[in-house]
Structures are given as structure tokens and as C-alpha cells.
């Protein structure tokens, strides 16, 4: 039997590596506009089989969301939206030959599924996202859980449930570290996780774990090296979030630099030891190491690709950088800064490249990318959020909090779903989600 090479079609080949918020949306939109009409051959490459919207990871970790109900299957999405999906991790690049090198893919038992291979491209978009940055601090890899993937968030949740069941079952008194949680990094992920855990742990112990008294036995520690939490957001948002976390009895430690992470404690630079059974590392970002000196492409100290104002890499106009893995200038911002690594930035860049790659196919000039800051929202539990809207400097910022802010926060995910599924599928999924809540526990118990 002869297997047809789907990449050998004679069409212009657009390859997107990375199926995160930006990469998957770009593949979907290009598939609908170009792939459907046989104007280009669109391929999405990702080492995973499914997509989860990364801003939801704190909800998965707390147990408030069953991520299996929110996964998007790449194969199905590709079928519905006229692009092609190939599984594997990026290992290298041959710019002269126009080839992307992909690692072999094996299953959980080590059996080979797909071999190492190379996929040809005419236009390449690198959208590999970012990872947390451990800054080479001793013990992070061994003893802390990073919050980069749904699997890591689910792993934390299972350890949380197990910790509570263990504490409930044991006869002897709790050890000083038991039921203590340390979250290192008070950016959006750390703050949102701390707020979610306050509620989810109390809900969890109500399901028969009555020997645990949450206010007495459970302690949440949020550790930040900067002078305030949410250091990348306006001070008012930071202050509002800090006030709410205090009300939730989260112990916030600012100007606290971590020197090492141990099995049952976090060591600060002052020598102080903070006991912890569960340790989450949510501080800083870096792009994947494979992007550093990728066939000569320029990158910065945290492995982000250096790109021009058009999102094209500085040394190759056929390669674009998208999302957190690219160092993008925020044009018109005074003083000059980089576009922040946020989901809204990846969405805007995907929208921009959808138009610009069509222009490129038509032989027209690729236009510059201009980022628009629509503000930031931080979730502080199921029914509460804080943030600022319309963050354009010239227009000022409208600060919001409470139920209205939480509604707006929820709408960010709905906007992501609309970009991938359209109105009707998103509406049906929303109704289905509401119905499921009437027949399942309010948090995941396993």
C-alpha cells in the first residue's frame, strides 16, 4: 500500500509549530480561509494530542475544572477546519532546505508511534509558547511542581487530594509541613491558584474528611521576590488583589527571594525555612530551549526569538515568531517595552498573521504588528475577579472588581472558544457545561 505524502501537494506550505492559544487559532483561521479553498497547505505540529487554554491551569490544579471536558483534539480540529495535524516535538531546523525536524513520538509504554522525520515548509510560524523559569535554583526540578501543562496541573490536584486523605486517615499528629502549600511566584498564575485553593480545599474536606479543620490545619503561602504581588500589573490591581487574599487568609510574602527548594520546605535567601508539603513554582518565564540558536536564528537570554515589527525573525523573512516564544516590540509605547506574554497578545498576533500570510501569498508587503492593550483581569475565585480594562495609556484604565469583573474574565475564555469553534458550538458547549454542574461535585475529588 502506498501512503500519500500530504505535504507534497504543490501548494504553498505553511507550517505552524505549537498548538497553544495563538498557534491553534492561526491554524484554524488559515485552514478556513486558505486550506478549505486549496490556496495553501496548512500543517500544525505539536507534541501533544490535545489543546487546553493555558490561563485555565489554576482551575485544573484546584480541582474546580475537569480538563478532560475542555480539551480540544487536534485531529478533530484539523478535520473540521481544513488543516493537517502532525504529532511530535521540534528538534531542529534546516533553513536552507526549508525543513522542520520533528522527534519520534512514543506511547506511554515506549512503543514507537511515529519516527523522526522532517516536514517541508515555505512559510514557518514558530508558536511554542513559554515555560516557567526556575533560574537554576537548587531543588526546583526535584521538589516543586511547575504549572505549564494540564498534566502538571492535574498532578498537583491529585497530590492535593492525596495529602488531604492522608492527613484525615493518620492517627498521629500532623507533621509541621503537612497541608502546607507554598506557591512561588505571585504573578497571575500564582495569585489565581492561591485564591482558588482557599475555596477548593474547604470544599474538599466537606466530603467526609471531617478530621481536617481548614482554618486550623491548612496554610497557603504565596512567595514573591518583588516588592508587591502582580508586579507586572498596575499598583491598584495589585493592592486590590492583596486585600482580597488577606481576607482569604493567604499568607503573602513579598521581597522574599527563594534560595532553594527542599522536599518539605522552601528556603529563603535569609535562611528562613517555610514548611510545605506541596510546592508550586510559578515564577518567571522562558521560551523552550530548542529555540536557542535554532539554525542560527537570533534569540535573547530567555530563548525568545528576536523578530522584526512584522513578526518575521530577524535573519529569515520566511520564519515568523508568535506568542510567548517571540520577543515583540510594543510599537507606539513610550518608553519602548516588549509586548507582555499574555493570551490576548497571542490572539492579536494570530489575527494579524491570518491577514498578513494571505497578503504574503498574494505577493503583497507584510505589515507591522501593533499591540493593543485591553487591560488585565485576575481571577480570585469562582465569583470574584479584579482588573483594569482598556489599558491604553492615552485613554486611561477602568478598574473593575467583583462579579462584573469575574463575568468579564469568563468571557475571555468564551472569546477563545469562539475563535476556534464559532458561535453555535460554543453556545452548545456552554449549555452542556451548565447542565453538568447539576450532576457532579463542585470540585474534582480524584
C-alpha positions in Angstrom: 0.0 0.0 0.0 1.4 3.4 -1.0 0.8 6.2 1.6 0.3 9.6 0.0 2.6 12.3 1.3 0.1 15.0 2.4 2.8 17.7 2.4 3.7 17.1 -1.3 0.7 18.9 -2.8 2.3 21.7 -5.0 0.6 24.3 -2.8 2.3 26.9 -0.7 3.2 25.1 2.6 2.5 27.0 5.8 3.8 25.1 8.9 2.9 26.2 12.4 4.8 24.6 15.3 3.0 24.9 18.6 -0.7 24.4 19.2 -1.2 26.9 22.0 -3.7 29.7 22.1 -2.0 31.6 19.2 -0.8 28.7 17.1 -4.1 26.7 17.2 -6.2 29.8 16.4 -3.9 30.7 13.5 -4.1 27.2 12.1 -7.9 27.2 12.4 -8.3 30.5 10.7 -5.8 29.8 7.9 -7.5 26.4 7.4 -10.9 28.0 7.0 -9.6 30.8 4.7 -6.8 29.0 2.7 -6.9 25.3 3.3 -10.6 24.9 2.6 -10.2 26.5 -0.8 -6.9 24.7 -1.7 -5.0 28.0 -1.7 -2.3 26.7 0.7 -1.4 23.6 2.6 -1.6 24.2 6.4 0.1 22.0 8.9 0.1 22.3 12.7 2.8 20.4 14.6 2.5 19.8 18.4 4.0 17.2 20.7 0.6 16.8 22.5 -2.6 15.4 21.1 -5.0 17.9 22.7 -5.1 21.7 23.5 -6.0 23.3 26.8 -6.3 27.1 27.2 -3.3 27.8 29.5 -5.0 30.5 31.6 -7.3 27.8 33.0 -4.5 25.7 34.6 -5.1 27.2 38.1 -8.7 25.9 37.9 -7.5 22.4 36.9 -4.9 22.4 39.8 -7.6 23.4 42.3 -10.0 20.8 41.1 -12.7 23.3 40.0 -12.4 22.2 36.4 -12.2 18.7 34.9 -9.8 19.5 32.0 -10.9 16.4 30.0 -14.2 18.2 29.3 -12.3 21.2 27.9 -9.7 19.5 25.8 -9.6 20.3 22.0 -8.5 17.3 20.0 -6.0 18.4 17.4 -7.0 15.7 14.9 -10.7 16.6 15.1 -10.0 20.4 14.9 -7.8 19.8 11.9 -10.5 17.7 10.2 -13.2 20.3 10.8 -11.1 23.3 9.8 -9.2 22.0 6.8 -5.6 21.9 8.1 -3.3 19.0 8.9 -2.0 17.9 12.3 1.3 16.1 12.9 2.4 14.9 16.3 6.0 15.4 17.6 8.4 17.8 19.3 10.5 20.3 17.4 14.2 19.2 17.5 15.8 21.3 14.8 15.5 23.3 11.6 17.2 23.4 8.2 16.6 26.9 6.8 18.5 26.2 3.6 16.3 23.2 2.7 13.2 24.5 4.3 12.7 21.6 6.7 11.4 21.3 10.2 12.9 18.4 12.1 10.5 16.5 14.4 11.3 14.0 17.1 10.0 10.4 17.2 6.8 10.0 19.2 6.3 7.0 21.5 3.4 6.0 23.7 3.4 5.6 27.5 4.8 2.1 27.1 7.7 3.2 24.9 6.3 1.8 21.7 7.1 3.9 18.6 4.1 5.6 17.1 5.8 8.0 14.6 9.6 8.0 13.7 11.9 11.0 13.5 11.0 12.9 10.4 11.4 16.2 8.5 8.4 18.3 7.3 9.0 20.8 4.4 7.8 24.4 4.6 7.6 27.5 2.5 6.4 29.7 5.4 7.1 28.7 9.0 5.4 30.1 12.2 7.1 29.2 15.5 4.5 29.4 18.3 6.0 27.2 21.0 4.8 29.3 23.9 6.8 29.6 27.2 7.7 27.6 30.3 8.3 28.7 33.8 11.8 29.8 34.6 13.5 28.1 37.6 16.5 30.4 37.3 18.7 27.4 38.1 17.6 27.4 41.8 18.5 24.2 43.5 15.7 21.7 44.2 13.0 23.2 41.9 13.1 20.4 39.4 13.1 17.7 42.1 10.6 19.1 44.6 8.4 21.7 43.0 5.5 21.3 40.5 5.6 23.7 37.6 2.3 25.0 36.2 2.9 24.8 32.4 0.7 22.0 31.2 -2.7 20.4 32.0 -0.8 17.2 33.1 1.2 19.2 35.7 -1.9 21.0 37.0 -3.7 17.6 37.3 -0.7 16.1 39.0 -0.8 18.9 41.6 -4.5 18.3 42.2 -4.0 14.6 42.7 -1.3 15.3 45.2 -3.5 17.8 47.0 -6.4 15.3 47.3 -4.0 12.6 48.5 -2.5 15.0 51.1 -5.9 15.7 52.5 -6.9 12.0 52.6 -3.6 11.1 54.2 -4.0 13.8 56.9 -7.5 12.7 57.6 -6.6 9.0 58.0 -3.5 9.2 60.1 -3.7 8.8 63.8 -0.6 10.7 64.9 -0.5 14.5 64.8 0.2 16.3 61.6 3.8 17.0 60.7 4.7 20.7 60.6 4.8 20.6 56.7 1.6 18.7 56.2 -1.3 20.5 54.5 1.0 23.5 53.9 1.1 24.9 50.4 3.9 27.2 49.1 3.3 28.9 45.8 6.5 30.6 44.5 5.7 33.5 42.2 2.9 36.0 42.7 2.1 36.7 39.0 -1.4 36.0 37.7 -0.9 32.2 37.9 0.3 32.2 41.5 -2.3 34.7 42.7 -5.2 32.9 40.9 -4.1 29.5 42.2 -3.9 30.7 45.8 -7.4 32.2 45.7 -8.8 29.0 44.1 -7.2 26.7 46.6 -8.7 28.6 49.6 -12.2 27.6 48.4 -11.4 24.2 46.9 -9.6 22.8 49.9 -12.5 23.8 52.2 -14.9 22.2 49.7 -12.8 19.0 49.6 -12.7 18.4 53.3 -16.5 18.7 53.5 -16.8 15.5 51.5 -16.2 13.3 54.6 -12.7 14.5 55.6 -14.1 15.9 58.9 -10.9 15.4 60.9 -9.3 18.2 59.0 -10.2 21.8 60.0 -9.2 24.0 57.2 -8.7 27.2 59.1 -6.6 25.4 61.7 -4.7 22.8 59.6 -4.3 24.3 56.1 -2.0 27.2 55.3 -1.4 28.8 51.9 1.9 30.7 51.4 2.4 33.0 48.4 6.0 33.9 47.9 7.2 36.8 45.7 10.6 38.3 45.2 9.3 41.7 44.0 8.0 44.4 46.5 4.4 43.6 45.6 2.2 40.8 44.1 1.3 41.1 40.5 4.3 43.2 39.8 3.6 43.4 36.1 0.2 45.0 36.6 -0.9 48.4 37.8 -0.4 49.0 41.6 -4.2 49.4 42.2 -4.9 45.9 40.8 -2.1 44.6 43.0 -3.4 46.3 46.1 -7.0 45.1 45.5 -5.8 41.5 45.0 -3.6 41.7 48.1 -6.5 42.9 50.2 -8.7 40.0 48.9 -6.0 37.4 49.5 -5.6 38.7 53.0 -9.3 38.2 53.6 -8.9 34.6 52.2 -6.2 34.1 54.8 -3.4 33.6 52.2 -0.1 34.4 53.8 1.6 36.7 51.2 5.4 37.1 51.4 6.8 39.9 49.2 10.5 40.8 48.8 11.2 37.1 49.6 13.8 35.6 47.4 14.0 31.8 47.2 17.4 30.3 47.6 16.5 26.6 47.4 13.6 24.2 47.4 13.7 21.1 49.6 11.4 18.1 49.9 9.3 19.6 52.6 10.3 23.3 52.7 11.2 26.4 50.8 14.4 28.1 51.9 14.6 31.9 51.5 17.8 33.9 50.9 17.6 35.0 54.6 17.9 31.4 55.6 14.3 31.1 56.8 12.6 27.8 56.1 8.9 27.8 55.1 7.4 24.3 55.6 5.4 22.9 52.7 4.0 19.6 51.6 3.0 20.9 48.2 5.2 23.4 46.4 4.3 25.1 43.1 6.8 27.0 41.0 5.1 29.8 39.1 7.9 32.4 38.8 9.2 33.9 35.6 9.0 32.6 32.0 11.4 31.3 29.4 10.9 30.0 25.8 11.8 26.4 25.1 15.5 25.6 24.9 15.2 24.3 21.4 14.8 27.9 20.1 18.2 29.0 21.4 20.4 29.3 18.3 17.9 27.4 16.2 19.8 27.0 12.9 21.4 30.4 13.5 18.1 32.4 14.3 18.7 35.1 16.9 17.3 34.7 20.4 17.5 36.5 23.7 18.6 35.4 27.2 15.4 33.6 27.8 15.4 31.8 24.4 12.7 34.1 22.8 13.2 34.6 19.1 14.1 38.1 18.0 11.6 39.3 15.5 11.0 42.5 13.5 7.9 44.7 13.6 6.3 42.3 11.1 6.8 39.3 13.4 9.3 37.9 11.0 12.6 36.6 12.5 15.5 39.0 12.1 17.5 36.7 9.9 14.9 34.9 7.9 11.8 36.5 6.4 10.2 33.1 5.8 10.0 32.4 9.5 7.6 34.1 11.9 7.5 34.2 15.7 4.2 34.2 17.5 3.2 34.4 21.2 5.3 34.0 24.3 8.3 32.5 22.3 8.9 35.7 20.4 10.4 39.0 21.7 8.0 41.5 20.1 8.3 45.3 20.4 5.2 47.2 21.6 5.1 49.8 18.9 3.8 53.3 20.0 4.5 52.5 23.6 6.6 55.2 25.3 9.1 54.3 26.7 9.7 51.3 24.4 8.9 47.9 26.0 8.2 44.4 24.9 4.7 43.0 24.3 3.8 41.2 27.6 3.4 37.4 27.4 -0.4 37.2 27.7 -3.1 35.2 25.9 -4.6 38.4 24.5 -1.2 39.2 22.8 -1.1 35.7 21.2 -4.7 36.1 20.0 -4.0 39.5 18.4 -0.8 38.1 16.7 -2.8 35.2 15.4 -5.4 37.6 13.9 -2.6 39.7 12.5 -0.8 36.8 10.8 -4.0 35.4 9.4 -4.3 38.5 7.3 -0.6 39.0 6.7 0.1 35.5 5.4 -2.7 35.9 2.9 -1.1 39.2 1.8 2.2 37.4 1.5 0.7 34.7 -0.7 -0.7 37.4 -2.9 2.8 39.0 -3.3 1.9 42.0 -1.1 4.0 43.6 1.6 3.7 42.2 5.2 2.5 44.9 7.6 3.8 45.7 11.1 2.0 44.3 14.2 0.6 46.9 16.6 -0.4 45.5 20.0 -3.5 46.9 21.7 -3.7 46.6 25.5 -7.3 45.9 26.5 -6.3 45.6 30.2 -5.9 42.7 32.5 -8.2 40.6 34.7 -7.1 38.3 37.6 -9.5 35.7 38.9 -9.8 35.5 42.7 -12.2 32.6 42.9 -15.4 31.3 41.3 -17.3 34.6 41.7 -14.7 37.3 42.1 -12.0 39.0 40.0 -10.1 42.3 39.8 -8.5 44.1 36.9 -8.3 47.1 34.7 -10.0 47.4 31.3 -9.0 49.5 28.2 -5.4 49.7 29.4 -4.4 52.1 26.6 -2.2 54.8 28.2 -3.9 57.6 26.3 -7.4 56.5 27.4 -6.6 55.5 30.9 -7.7 52.5 32.8 -11.1 51.5 34.1 -10.7 49.4 37.2 -13.3 46.7 37.9 -13.7 44.0 40.6 -16.3 41.6 41.9 -19.0 39.8 39.9 -18.7 42.1 36.9 -15.0 41.5 36.7 -15.5 37.8 37.1 -18.1 37.8 34.3 -15.6 39.6 32.0 -12.9 37.1 33.0 -15.1 34.2 32.0 -15.8 35.9 28.6 -12.1 35.8 27.8 -12.4 32.0 27.6 -15.6 32.2 25.6 -13.8 34.5 23.1 -11.1 31.9 22.7 -13.7 29.2 22.1 -15.5 31.4 19.6 -12.2 31.8 17.7 -11.8 28.0 17.5 -15.4 26.7 17.2 -17.7 29.5 16.1 -20.9 30.7 17.8 -23.1 27.6 17.7 -20.6 25.0 19.0 -19.5 27.5 21.8 -23.1 28.0 22.7 -23.9 24.3 22.9 -20.7 23.6 25.0 -21.7 26.4 27.4 -25.2 25.0 27.9 -23.7 21.5 28.4 -21.3 22.8 31.0 -24.1 24.4 32.9 -26.1 21.1 32.9 -23.1 19.1 34.1 -22.8 21.2 37.2 -26.1 19.9 38.4 -25.0 16.3 38.5 -21.3 16.5 39.5 -19.4 17.6 42.7 -18.4 21.3 42.7 -14.8 20.2 42.6 -13.0 17.2 41.2 -12.4 14.6 44.0 -9.8 12.4 42.4 
